[in-house]
Amino acid sequence: KKNKMEYGGPRSKHNSSLEDIPILCSTITNPATNQIDALLGGLDDDEDELASLEAELGLNDDIDDAALVGGSYDGASFPLVPMGGGGGGGAAPMHTQPRSYAQQEADRNELAIVEEFNQRYRNDVERPDSKALQAIFVVKFDNNEGNIIEWQYPRHIDLSGIEFKAMVSGAHHIDEDIVYFKTEDHFGVSCYSKLTVKGNKESRGAIMRSVGVLMSTFTGLHEHKHFLTAQVDSMNKAPGNFGALMAYYQDSQLSSTPTADPGADSRLNGPRGYFTEFIEAFGPHSFAIWKSILLRQRILFHSPPPIKKACRFVYGASFFAFTRVKHFKFDANPLFYININDIKTIQEQENFIACTTESIFQNKFHLYDVYVKKQAIHLPNKAAQPPLAVTEGDQLRFEYIRKVMASHPRGSSVVEDQLLKYVLFLSLGFSSN
C-alpha cells in the first residue's frame, strides 16, 4: 500500500485498500503489475462461480474451455502463468496443465435457472418490473432557457437534472447521438437529433431534442434505441404529439408484451459487440485499463460529442470487473455519461467508470485516477502525463486475443464470447511482468 504504483501514482484516499486480500506469492518485484498478478493468481478460484458467470454473460457453451487453459488458439499460446524468474527477461512463457472441467460442466447442467439479473450492476436486482420502463421523456433545447424537459410520463416522477444527461454538452455541434447515463436510482438511454431549419427565427436555425427512457437496470436499455431514434426524428419535424411515447410506456408495463425486440445482438445482460470494440480500440493498452479496474480506481473517458462510442467503451471496460476469484467480487460502477452537474455525485464514489465531453474534468485531478483521451491513458498530475505502461505480459495477452479476433469474421458473436471467457480465465495466473 505504501508503494508508488507504476500506473496509479500514489494511492489516494478514494482507492480501495488491497491489504485485506491475501497475497500468496512470496516474491513481488514489480508492485505495479505483480500486485494484480499475485493477487489473483494466489487466490482460490471458484469453478462454481465460473459456471454462473458464463451463463450470466450468455457465453457460447460450444467454446472449448480446454483450449483456453494451457493450450492454444490456432497456434496462439494462451498466456496465463508467471514467466520464469518472475521478472520478464524474455523467458518463454510457461503454461498450466489442463484443469479438469468435468465437474464444472456437471454444475452448469445442474443450474436449472440462472438469475437473469444477477446483480450485474449495483441496481440490478431480480424484480417483476425489471424490464418495465420507469419513465419516458422528451428533452428540448430552448434558445432562452437552454436544456428543458418538454414532456415526461409519469408526471409525478422527479426527473430534475435529466435534461443535462440526455443532451450532452456540445450537442449543437453534431446531428445525432445516443447517450447512456445513470441517475441516482435508474439507468437511462436517450437518442438525440438536430434538425437544421431555415427562416425560423424562434429556433435560430436548428431544432434539437432528445427522447429517452429510464429503467431500473442497464440490461435491455439498448433494445429501445431504434424506437427512440425514430421518435426524436419525427418529433423534430412535427412536435407536440406524445401519443406514441405514452403507448410505448404502457406496453412496457405488461410483462407479456415485448416492448422492444432484443435481436441477435443481445446477451442476457446487455448488447453484444461492445467488449470486442473496446479491445480493438485500445489494443494491449486494454490490459492497463483492466489492472486499474481491478484496483478499483476511478476511470474517466473523454470524447468530444458524439458520446455514444465512449459510452460503449464504459460498458466494454466494465466486463473486466468479472472475476471467478473468491473474495474479489466488486461492482465496476459504470456511470456512463457525466457532466459538471455530477461532480458532487462522483466525489462520493470510491470507484467508477464514466465518460464525458467536458475537457474541464482533465484539470480536476481529485476526481479521477485514470483519464483516457484519444486512446491515450493519463494520470492525474500537473506535469507531463505519460500513458500507462504496456508490459510484456500485456503484449502476450493481446497477441492471443488478436489471433482469436482474426480467426472469425469481424463482428462475430463467437469472437466476443471467446474474449469474455479469456477474461474469466485470466484469474488462473498471469505473465509476471
Solvent accessible surface area in square Angstrom, and as a share of the most:
residue,aa,sasa,rsa
1,K,134,0.57
2,K,205,0.87
3,N,79,0.40
4,K,144,0.61
5,M,4,0.02
6,E,74,0.33
7,Y,9,0.04
8,G,10,0.09
9,G,11,0.11
10,P,101,0.64
11,R,44,0.16
12,S,42,0.27
13,K,185,0.78
14,H,35,0.16
15,N,14,0.07
16,S,24,0.15
17,S,42,0.27
18,L,10,0.05
19,E,133,0.60
20,D,118,0.61
21,I,17,0.09
22,P,65,0.41
23,I,65,0.33
24,L,121,0.60
25,C,62,0.37
26,S,118,0.76
27,T,98,0.57
28,I,63,0.32
29,T,87,0.50
30,N,51,0.26
31,P,41,0.26
32,A,1,0.01
33,T,1,0.01
34,N,10,0.05
35,Q,22,0.10
36,I,0,0.00
37,D,10,0.05
38,A,6,0.04
39,L,0,0.00
40,L,4,0.02
41,G,37,0.35
42,G,18,0.17
43,L,14,0.07
44,D,102,0.53
45,D,29,0.15
46,D,30,0.15
47,E,44,0.20
48,D,89,0.46
49,E,43,0.19
50,L,0,0.00
51,A,1,0.00
52,S,26,0.17
53,L,10,0.05
54,E,2,0.01
55,A,26,0.20
56,E,4,0.02
57,L,1,0.01
58,G,22,0.21
59,L,13,0.07
60,N,49,0.25
61,D,97,0.50
62,D,125,0.65
63,I,17,0.08
64,D,85,0.44
65,D,13,0.07
66,A,58,0.45
67,A,28,0.22
68,L,0,0.00
69,V,0,0.00
70,G,22,0.21
71,G,25,0.24
72,S,53,0.34
73,Y,34,0.13
74,D,117,0.61
75,G,61,0.58
76,A,3,0.02
77,S,59,0.38
78,F,0,0.00
79,P,3,0.02
80,L,1,0.00
81,V,23,0.13
82,P,66,0.41
83,M,5,0.02
84,G,34,0.33
85,G,85,0.82
86,G,22,0.21
87,G,57,0.55
88,G,6,0.06
89,G,86,0.82
90,G,58,0.55
91,A,41,0.32
92,A,79,0.61
93,P,45,0.28
94,M,117,0.52
95,H,68,0.30
96,T,37,0.21
97,Q,147,0.65
98,P,93,0.59
99,R,96,0.35
100,S,85,0.55
101,Y,21,0.08
102,A,75,0.58
103,Q,110,0.49
104,Q,0,0.00
105,E,72,0.32
106,A,39,0.30
107,D,27,0.14
108,R,26,0.10
109,N,122,0.63
110,E,129,0.58
111,L,73,0.36
112,A,99,0.77
113,I,151,0.76
114,V,43,0.24
115,E,86,0.39
116,E,62,0.28
117,F,13,0.06
118,N,46,0.24
119,Q,132,0.59
120,R,21,0.08
121,Y,3,0.01
122,R,132,0.48
123,N,39,0.20
124,D,0,0.00
125,V,66,0.38
126,E,115,0.52
127,R,95,0.35
128,P,141,0.89
129,D,51,0.27
130,S,6,0.04
131,K,99,0.42
132,A,10,0.08
133,L,1,0.01
134,Q,33,0.15
135,A,1,0.00
136,I,0,0.00
137,F,0,0.00
138,V,0,0.00
139,V,0,0.00
140,K,56,0.24
141,F,72,0.30
142,D,32,0.16
143,N,48,0.25
144,N,135,0.69
145,E,127,0.57
146,G,21,0.20
147,N,29,0.15
148,I,49,0.25
149,I,53,0.27
150,E,57,0.26
151,W,26,0.09
152,Q,29,0.13
153,Y,47,0.18
154,P,17,0.11
155,R,161,0.59
156,H,156,0.69
157,I,42,0.21
158,D,118,0.61
159,L,11,0.05
160,S,92,0.60
161,G,33,0.31
162,I,3,0.02
163,E,27,0.12
164,F,82,0.34
165,K,21,0.09
166,A,0,0.00
167,M,7,0.03
168,V,6,0.04
169,S,54,0.35
170,G,20,0.19
171,A,4,0.03
172,H,103,0.46
173,H,135,0.60
174,I,24,0.12
175,D,91,0.47
176,E,107,0.48
177,D,4,0.02
178,I,39,0.20
179,V,1,0.00
180,Y,4,0.02
181,F,1,0.00
182,K,29,0.12
183,T,34,0.20
184,E,155,0.69
185,D,90,0.46
186,H,39,0.18
187,F,1,0.00
188,G,0,0.00
189,V,0,0.00
190,S,0,0.00
191,C,2,0.01
192,Y,5,0.02
193,S,13,0.09
194,K,43,0.18
195,L,53,0.26
196,T,94,0.55
197,V,33,0.19
198,K,193,0.82
199,G,86,0.83
200,N,64,0.33
201,K,191,0.81
202,E,147,0.66
203,S,15,0.10
204,R,172,0.63
205,G,28,0.26
206,A,26,0.20
207,I,34,0.17
208,M,18,0.08
209,R,7,0.03
210,S,0,0.00
211,V,0,0.00
212,G,0,0.00
213,V,0,0.00
214,L,3,0.01
215,M,3,0.01
216,S,6,0.04
217,T,0,0.00
218,F,1,0.00
219,T,6,0.03
220,G,2,0.02
221,L,0,0.00
222,H,10,0.04
223,E,32,0.14
224,H,7,0.03
225,K,42,0.18
226,H,154,0.69
227,F,48,0.20
228,L,0,0.00
229,T,55,0.32
230,A,59,0.45
231,Q,31,0.14
232,V,1,0.01
233,D,56,0.29
234,S,61,0.39
235,M,7,0.03
236,N,5,0.02
237,K,149,0.63
238,A,66,0.51
239,P,77,0.48
240,G,52,0.50
241,N,111,0.57
242,F,42,0.18
243,G,44,0.42
244,A,47,0.37
245,L,0,0.00
246,M,58,0.26
247,A,55,0.42
248,Y,21,0.08
249,Y,23,0.09
250,Q,79,0.35
251,D,59,0.31
252,S,10,0.06
253,Q,76,0.34
254,L,100,0.50
255,S,118,0.76
256,S,103,0.66
257,T,50,0.29
258,P,112,0.71
259,T,32,0.19
260,A,18,0.14
261,D,119,0.61
262,P,64,0.40
263,G,41,0.39
264,A,102,0.79
265,D,83,0.43
266,S,20,0.13
267,R,16,0.06
268,L,68,0.34
269,N,1,0.01
270,G,0,0.00
271,P,4,0.03
272,R,53,0.19
273,G,34,0.33
274,Y,22,0.08
275,F,0,0.00
276,T,14,0.08
277,E,38,0.17
278,F,0,0.00
279,I,1,0.00
280,E,66,0.30
281,A,35,0.27
282,F,8,0.03
283,G,9,0.09
284,P,29,0.18
285,H,55,0.25
286,S,0,0.00
287,F,0,0.00
288,A,3,0.02
289,I,0,0.00
290,W,5,0.02
291,K,4,0.02
292,S,0,0.00
293,I,4,0.02
294,L,2,0.01
295,L,0,0.00
296,R,48,0.18
297,Q,4,0.02
298,R,5,0.02
299,I,0,0.00
300,L,1,0.00
301,F,4,0.02
302,H,19,0.09
303,S,24,0.16
304,P,83,0.52
305,P,27,0.17
306,P,54,0.34
307,I,0,0.00
308,K,61,0.26
309,K,98,0.41
310,A,3,0.02
311,C,0,0.00
312,R,56,0.20
313,F,12,0.05
314,V,0,0.00
315,Y,1,0.00
316,G,0,0.00
317,A,0,0.00
318,S,0,0.00
319,F,1,0.00
320,F,1,0.00
321,A,10,0.08
322,F,23,0.09
323,T,8,0.05
324,R,0,0.00
325,V,0,0.00
326,K,85,0.36
327,H,141,0.63
328,F,0,0.00
329,K,95,0.40
330,F,39,0.16
331,D,37,0.19
332,A,5,0.04
333,N,3,0.02
334,P,2,0.01
335,L,13,0.07
336,F,1,0.00
337,Y,0,0.00
338,I,3,0.02
339,N,5,0.03
340,I,87,0.44
341,N,97,0.50
342,D,15,0.08
343,I,44,0.22
344,K,151,0.64
345,T,67,0.39
346,I,1,0.00
347,Q,80,0.35
348,E,123,0.55
349,Q,30,0.13
350,E,114,0.51
351,N,16,0.08
352,F,1,0.00
353,I,3,0.01
354,A,0,0.00
355,C,0,0.00
356,T,0,0.00
357,T,14,0.08
358,E,24,0.11
359,S,63,0.41
360,I,87,0.44
361,F,0,0.00
362,Q,38,0.17
363,N,106,0.54
364,K,65,0.28
365,F,51,0.21
366,H,100,0.44
367,L,2,0.01
368,Y,1,0.00
369,D,8,0.04
370,V,0,0.00
371,Y,0,0.00
372,V,3,0.02
373,K,56,0.24
374,K,164,0.69
375,Q,80,0.36
376,A,37,0.28
377,I,0,0.00
378,H,33,0.15
379,L,19,0.09
380,P,37,0.24
381,N,57,0.29
382,K,179,0.76
383,A,73,0.57
384,A,94,0.73
385,Q,37,0.17
386,P,74,0.47
387,P,74,0.46
388,L,5,0.02
389,A,51,0.39
390,V,42,0.24
391,T,20,0.12
392,E,68,0.31
393,G,0,0.00
394,D,0,0.00
395,Q,91,0.40
396,L,47,0.24
397,R,0,0.00
398,F,40,0.17
399,E,68,0.30
400,Y,2,0.01
401,I,1,0.00
402,R,109,0.40
403,K,68,0.29
404,V,0,0.00
405,M,36,0.16
406,A,80,0.62
407,S,45,0.29
408,H,56,0.25
409,P,104,0.65
410,R,207,0.75
411,G,71,0.69
412,S,27,0.17
413,S,53,0.34
414,V,52,0.30
415,V,5,0.03
416,E,2,0.01
417,D,5,0.02
418,Q,6,0.03
419,L,0,0.00
420,L,3,0.01
421,K,3,0.01
422,Y,0,0.00
423,V,7,0.04
424,L,0,0.00
425,F,0,0.00
426,L,1,0.01
427,S,6,0.04
428,L,24,0.12
429,G,4,0.04
430,F,2,0.01
431,S,1,0.01
432,S,9,0.06
433,N,21,0.11
